[in-house]
Amino acid sequence: MTPPARPRRRPHRRGRGPENDVVDLYLEAGYVAYRIAHGVADVVALRAGEPPVLVQVKSTAGGPYERFLPVDRAALLREARQAGARALLAWWPPRRPTPQWIGADDWPPTPEPPEWSNGDLRS
């Protein structure tokens, strides 16, 4: 489930701003949600009776996949699979009042993530 869209309360800013706004949306929808500083996902959202959600937040004007590259998508899918979670992209471009929620099934084709012994696809 994706949280309901509501207009952004804070002025749009890059970096952690959109991530914090996504956390707020999940909290308002009754989830326990955290912005995380380490790992592939930007936000983790949890609610009893539902699978966890790992969210990558992008706020690029050039489209949802401008900086959400195949290697990044593969890494998020791998971690979601490992955690029994859903992978989700929250694309919140400048001047848009609400995010667009894009599930992994709607992403461009992503290569199957290789199994790396250290868990990092970028090494």
Phi, psi and omega per residue, in radians:
M1 nan 2.442 3.031
T2 -1.775 2.550 -3.130
P3 -1.195 2.763 3.105
P4 -1.125 2.576 3.114
A5 -1.444 2.388 3.031
R6 -2.414 2.688 3.131
P7 -1.050 2.571 3.125
R8 -1.125 2.316 3.135
R9 -1.488 -0.577 -3.107
R10 -1.734 2.686 3.052
P11 -1.043 2.544 -3.134
H12 -1.114 2.340 3.073
R13 -2.544 2.766 -3.127
R14 -1.456 3.030 3.089
G15 1.408 -2.264 -3.051
R16 -1.333 -0.254 -3.092
G17 -0.966 -0.988 3.112
P18 -1.077 -0.614 3.107
E19 -1.101 -0.778 3.110
N20 -1.120 -0.642 3.093
D21 -1.121 -0.683 3.093
V22 -1.139 -0.736 3.068
V23 -1.002 -0.786 3.137
D24 -1.030 -0.718 3.122
L25 -1.059 -0.781 3.123
Y26 -1.138 -0.735 3.119
L27 -1.050 -0.750 3.129
E28 -1.144 -0.438 3.122
A29 -1.548 0.101 3.064
G30 1.615 0.227 3.096
Y31 -1.597 2.813 2.830
V32 -1.633 2.168 -3.041
A33 -2.419 2.548 -3.127
Y34 -2.394 2.462 2.907
R35 -1.521 2.272 -3.096
I36 -1.985 2.511 -3.073
A37 -1.666 -0.279 -3.112
H38 -2.170 2.544 3.132
G39 1.881 -3.064 -3.054
V40 -1.458 -0.715 -3.115
A41 -1.385 2.684 3.050
D42 -1.622 -0.536 -3.072
V43 -2.388 2.450 2.991
V44 -2.059 2.259 3.136
A45 -2.166 2.348 -3.059
L46 -2.307 2.458 3.025
R47 -2.670 2.396 -3.105
A48 -0.945 2.356 3.084
G49 1.459 0.007 3.130
E50 -2.220 2.641 3.082
P51 -1.166 2.617 3.069
P52 -1.043 2.753 3.118
V53 -2.154 2.191 3.021
L54 -1.813 2.129 -3.025
V55 -2.051 2.268 2.958
Q56 -1.750 2.239 -3.115
V57 -1.874 2.218 3.085
K58 -2.209 2.441 -3.140
S59 -2.242 0.583 -3.095
T60 -1.432 2.512 3.123
A61 -1.349 -0.371 -3.049
G62 -1.464 0.168 3.123
G63 2.033 2.802 -3.042
P64 -1.144 -0.426 -3.059
Y65 -1.855 0.123 -3.135
E66 -0.978 -0.735 3.127
R67 -2.152 0.308 3.048
F68 -1.992 1.354 -2.978
L69 -1.303 2.866 3.131
P70 -0.928 -0.694 3.140
V71 -1.148 -0.611 3.112
D72 -1.234 -0.713 3.100
R73 -1.106 -0.751 3.134
A74 -1.093 -0.711 3.139
A75 -1.149 -0.727 3.123
L76 -1.153 -0.735 3.093
L77 -1.069 -0.710 -3.138
R78 -1.102 -0.814 -3.139
E79 -1.160 -0.667 3.115
A80 -1.107 -0.768 3.115
R81 -1.077 -0.753 -3.126
Q82 -1.106 -0.597 -3.094
A83 -1.644 -0.036 -3.058
G84 1.169 0.576 -3.055
A85 -1.929 2.927 2.997
R86 -1.617 2.476 3.056
A87 -1.763 2.346 -3.061
L88 -2.491 2.459 3.026
L89 -1.846 2.211 3.013
A90 -1.858 1.842 -3.131
W91 -1.727 2.055 -3.069
W92 -2.241 1.398 -3.077
P93 -1.233 2.824 3.126
P94 -0.964 2.529 3.063
R95 1.189 0.133 3.046
R96 -1.746 2.270 -3.051
P97 -1.298 -0.349 -3.110
T98 -2.395 2.724 3.128
P99 -1.398 2.788 2.948
Q100 -1.770 2.187 -3.119
W101 -1.645 2.143 -3.093
I102 -2.164 1.968 3.121
G103 -1.308 2.760 -3.084
A104 -1.001 -0.538 3.130
D105 -1.149 -0.342 -3.116
D106 -1.760 0.034 3.107
W107 -1.307 2.771 3.007
P108 -1.033 2.792 3.111
P109 -0.893 2.315 -3.111
T110 -2.136 2.249 3.122
P111 -1.046 2.582 3.090
E112 -1.044 2.234 -3.104
P113 -1.191 2.289 3.083
P114 -1.222 2.763 3.095
E115 -1.602 1.836 3.101
W116 -1.684 2.465 -3.093
S117 -1.150 -0.543 -3.117
N118 -1.663 0.049 3.074
G119 1.333 0.143 -3.095
D120 -2.025 2.071 -3.137
L121 -1.344 -0.193 -3.057
R122 -1.649 -0.019 -3.109
S123 -1.414 nan nan
